Amino acid sequence: MWTVVYVAPTKSTAERLKNMLQKEGLLPMLRPVGLGEDGRCNIEILVPESEAEEASQVLGKALIR
């Protein structure tokens, strides 16, 4: 089962965070949500449920910087 660990406001942010998670040996997946009238959408970052806690820690450290 996949778990959402973060919702990024842009695709570029989501890609940057996905790459960071992959470098830590995790298996992230991106999923667009909420397509707006302007064609923009948020991007969910998901990981396998067993990796959710570690992914949250990695993202927490990255987003605090």
Backbone as JSON Lines, residues from 0, in Angstrom:
{"i":0,"aa":"M","n":[0.84,-1.17,0.0],"ca":[0.0,0.0,0.0],"c":[0.89,1.25,0.0]}
{"i":1,"aa":"W","n":[0.5,2.24,-0.77],"ca":[1.25,3.5,-0.88],"c":[0.66,4.53,0.08]}
{"i":2,"aa":"T","n":[1.54,5.38,0.62],"ca":[1.14,6.4,1.59],"c":[1.64,7.76,1.13]}
{"i":3,"aa":"V","n":[0.76,8.76,1.19],"ca":[1.15,10.13,0.86],"c":[1.98,10.69,2.01]}
{"i":4,"aa":"V","n":[3.18,11.18,1.69],"ca":[4.04,11.75,2.72],"c":[4.19,13.27,2.58]}
{"i":5,"aa":"Y","n":[3.78,13.8,1.42],"ca":[3.88,15.24,1.21],"c":[3.07,15.61,-0.01]}
{"i":6,"aa":"V","n":[2.51,16.82,-0.01],"ca":[1.83,17.36,-1.19],"c":[2.59,18.6,-1.61]}
{"i":7,"aa":"A","n":[3.22,18.51,-2.77],"ca":[4.04,19.61,-3.28],"c":[3.18,20.57,-4.1]}
{"i":8,"aa":"P","n":[3.47,21.86,-4.04],"ca":[2.67,22.84,-4.77],"c":[2.98,22.91,-6.27]}
{"i":9,"aa":"T","n":[4.15,22.41,-6.65],"ca":[4.53,22.45,-8.07],"c":[5.22,21.15,-8.47]}
{"i":10,"aa":"K","n":[5.24,20.9,-9.75],"ca":[5.89,19.7,-10.25],"c":[7.4,19.76,-10.01]}
{"i":11,"aa":"S","n":[7.99,20.92,-10.17],"ca":[9.45,21.02,-9.97],"c":[9.83,20.73,-8.52]}
{"i":12,"aa":"T","n":[9.04,21.2,-7.58],"ca":[9.3,20.89,-6.17],"c":[9.15,19.4,-5.93]}
{"i":13,"aa":"A","n":[8.1,18.81,-6.49],"ca":[7.86,17.38,-6.31],"c":[9.02,16.56,-6.89]}
{"i":14,"aa":"E","n":[9.5,16.94,-8.05],"ca":[10.61,16.21,-8.68],"c":[11.88,16.32,-7.83]}
{"i":15,"aa":"R","n":[12.14,17.5,-7.29],"ca":[13.33,17.72,-6.45],"c":[13.26,16.83,-5.21]}
{"i":16,"aa":"L","n":[12.1,16.79,-4.57],"ca":[11.94,15.97,-3.37],"c":[11.95,14.48,-3.7]}
{"i":17,"aa":"K","n":[11.4,14.1,-4.84],"ca":[11.44,12.7,-5.27],"c":[12.89,12.25,-5.44]}
{"i":18,"aa":"N","n":[13.69,13.09,-6.1],"ca":[15.11,12.75,-6.3],"c":[15.84,12.61,-4.97]}
{"i":19,"aa":"M","n":[15.52,13.48,-4.02],"ca":[16.13,13.42,-2.7],"c":[15.79,12.1,-2.01]}
{"i":20,"aa":"L","n":[14.54,11.69,-2.09],"ca":[14.12,10.42,-1.48],"c":[14.8,9.23,-2.15]}
{"i":21,"aa":"Q","n":[14.92,9.29,-3.47],"ca":[15.58,8.2,-4.2],"c":[17.04,8.08,-3.78]}
{"i":22,"aa":"K","n":[17.72,9.2,-3.57],"ca":[19.12,9.18,-3.14],"c":[19.27,8.53,-1.76]}
{"i":23,"aa":"E","n":[18.19,8.57,-0.97],"ca":[18.2,7.93,0.35],"c":[17.81,6.45,0.27]}
{"i":24,"aa":"G","n":[17.59,5.96,-0.95],"ca":[17.26,4.55,-1.13],"c":[15.78,4.23,-1.01]}
{"i":25,"aa":"L","n":[14.95,5.26,-1.04],"ca":[13.5,5.06,-0.94],"c":[12.88,5.0,-2.34]}
{"i":26,"aa":"L","n":[11.62,4.56,-2.39],"ca":[10.93,4.36,-3.67],"c":[9.73,5.29,-3.76]}
{"i":27,"aa":"P","n":[9.95,6.58,-4.11],"ca":[8.83,7.51,-4.2],"c":[8.1,7.43,-5.54]}
{"i":28,"aa":"M","n":[6.84,7.86,-5.5],"ca":[6.01,7.92,-6.7],"c":[5.28,9.26,-6.64]}
{"i":29,"aa":"L","n":[5.07,9.89,-7.79],"ca":[4.35,11.16,-7.85],"c":[2.97,10.95,-8.45]}
{"i":30,"aa":"R","n":[1.99,11.72,-7.92],"ca":[0.62,11.63,-8.44],"c":[0.0,13.02,-8.41]}
{"i":31,"aa":"P","n":[-0.39,13.55,-9.58],"ca":[-1.03,14.88,-9.61],"c":[-2.43,14.81,-9.02]}
{"i":32,"aa":"V","n":[-2.8,15.89,-8.32],"ca":[-4.14,15.99,-7.74],"c":[-4.66,17.41,-7.89]}
{"i":33,"aa":"G","n":[-5.96,17.54,-8.02],"ca":[-6.6,18.85,-8.0],"c":[-6.27,19.77,-9.15]}
{"i":34,"aa":"L","n":[-6.4,19.29,-10.37],"ca":[-6.12,20.13,-11.54],"c":[-7.02,21.36,-11.52]}
{"i":35,"aa":"G","n":[-6.4,22.53,-11.52],"ca":[-7.15,23.77,-11.47],"c":[-7.47,24.3,-12.86]}
{"i":36,"aa":"E","n":[-8.22,25.38,-12.89],"ca":[-8.6,25.99,-14.16],"c":[-7.39,26.52,-14.93]}
{"i":37,"aa":"D","n":[-6.34,26.86,-14.2],"ca":[-5.14,27.39,-14.85],"c":[-4.2,26.29,-15.33]}
{"i":38,"aa":"G","n":[-4.63,25.02,-15.19],"ca":[-3.82,23.9,-15.64],"c":[-2.77,23.44,-14.64]}
{"i":39,"aa":"R","n":[-2.72,24.1,-13.5],"ca":[-1.76,23.72,-12.47],"c":[-2.41,22.74,-11.49]}
{"i":40,"aa":"C","n":[-1.57,21.97,-10.84],"ca":[-2.09,21.04,-9.84],"c":[-1.03,20.79,-8.78]}
{"i":41,"aa":"N","n":[-1.48,20.33,-7.64],"ca":[-0.56,19.88,-6.6],"c":[-0.1,18.48,-6.98]}
{"i":42,"aa":"I","n":[1.03,18.08,-6.42],"ca":[1.58,16.76,-6.7],"c":[1.78,16.03,-5.37]}
{"i":43,"aa":"E","n":[1.12,14.88,-5.22],"ca":[1.33,14.06,-4.04],"c":[2.6,13.25,-4.21]}
{"i":44,"aa":"I","n":[3.37,13.15,-3.13],"ca":[4.54,12.29,-3.11],"c":[4.17,11.1,-2.23]}
{"i":45,"aa":"L","n":[4.22,9.92,-2.82],"ca":[3.85,8.7,-2.12],"c":[5.04,7.77,-2.02]}
{"i":46,"aa":"V","n":[5.05,6.97,-0.97],"ca":[6.06,5.93,-0.79],"c":[5.34,4.69,-0.27]}
{"i":47,"aa":"P","n":[5.97,3.52,-0.39],"ca":[5.37,2.34,0.23],"c":[5.17,2.59,1.73]}
{"i":48,"aa":"E","n":[4.1,2.05,2.26],"ca":[3.75,2.28,3.66],"c":[4.91,2.0,4.61]}
{"i":49,"aa":"S","n":[5.7,0.99,4.3],"ca":[6.83,0.61,5.16],"c":[7.95,1.66,5.17]}
{"i":50,"aa":"E","n":[7.94,2.58,4.2],"ca":[8.97,3.62,4.1],"c":[8.47,4.99,4.55]}
{"i":51,"aa":"A","n":[7.21,5.09,4.95],"ca":[6.59,6.38,5.23],"c":[7.29,7.16,6.34]}
{"i":52,"aa":"E","n":[7.61,6.5,7.42],"ca":[8.25,7.2,8.55],"c":[9.62,7.75,8.15]}
{"i":53,"aa":"E","n":[10.41,6.92,7.49],"ca":[11.74,7.37,7.06],"c":[11.63,8.51,6.04]}
{"i":54,"aa":"A","n":[10.69,8.38,5.1],"ca":[10.51,9.43,4.09],"c":[10.09,10.74,4.74]}
{"i":55,"aa":"S","n":[9.22,10.68,5.73],"ca":[8.78,11.89,6.43],"c":[9.96,12.57,7.14]}
{"i":56,"aa":"Q","n":[10.84,11.78,7.71],"ca":[12.02,12.34,8.38],"c":[12.94,13.02,7.37]}
{"i":57,"aa":"V","n":[13.17,12.36,6.23],"ca":[14.03,12.94,5.19],"c":[13.43,14.24,4.68]}
{"i":58,"aa":"L","n":[12.13,14.24,4.41],"ca":[11.48,15.45,3.91],"c":[11.46,16.54,4.96]}
{"i":59,"aa":"G","n":[11.24,16.17,6.21],"ca":[11.23,17.15,7.28],"c":[12.55,17.9,7.38]}
{"i":60,"aa":"K","n":[13.65,17.17,7.29],"ca":[14.97,17.8,7.33],"c":[15.19,18.69,6.11]}
{"i":61,"aa":"A","n":[14.74,18.25,4.95],"ca":[14.92,19.0,3.72],"c":[14.1,20.29,3.71]}
{"i":62,"aa":"L","n":[12.91,20.22,4.25],"ca":[12.01,21.38,4.19],"c":[12.3,22.41,5.28]}
{"i":63,"aa":"I","n":[13.05,22.03,6.29],"ca":[13.41,22.96,7.36],"c":[14.53,23.89,6.91]}
{"i":64,"aa":"R","n":[15.37,23.42,6.03],"ca":[16.53,24.21,5.57],"c":[16.15,25.53,5.01]}
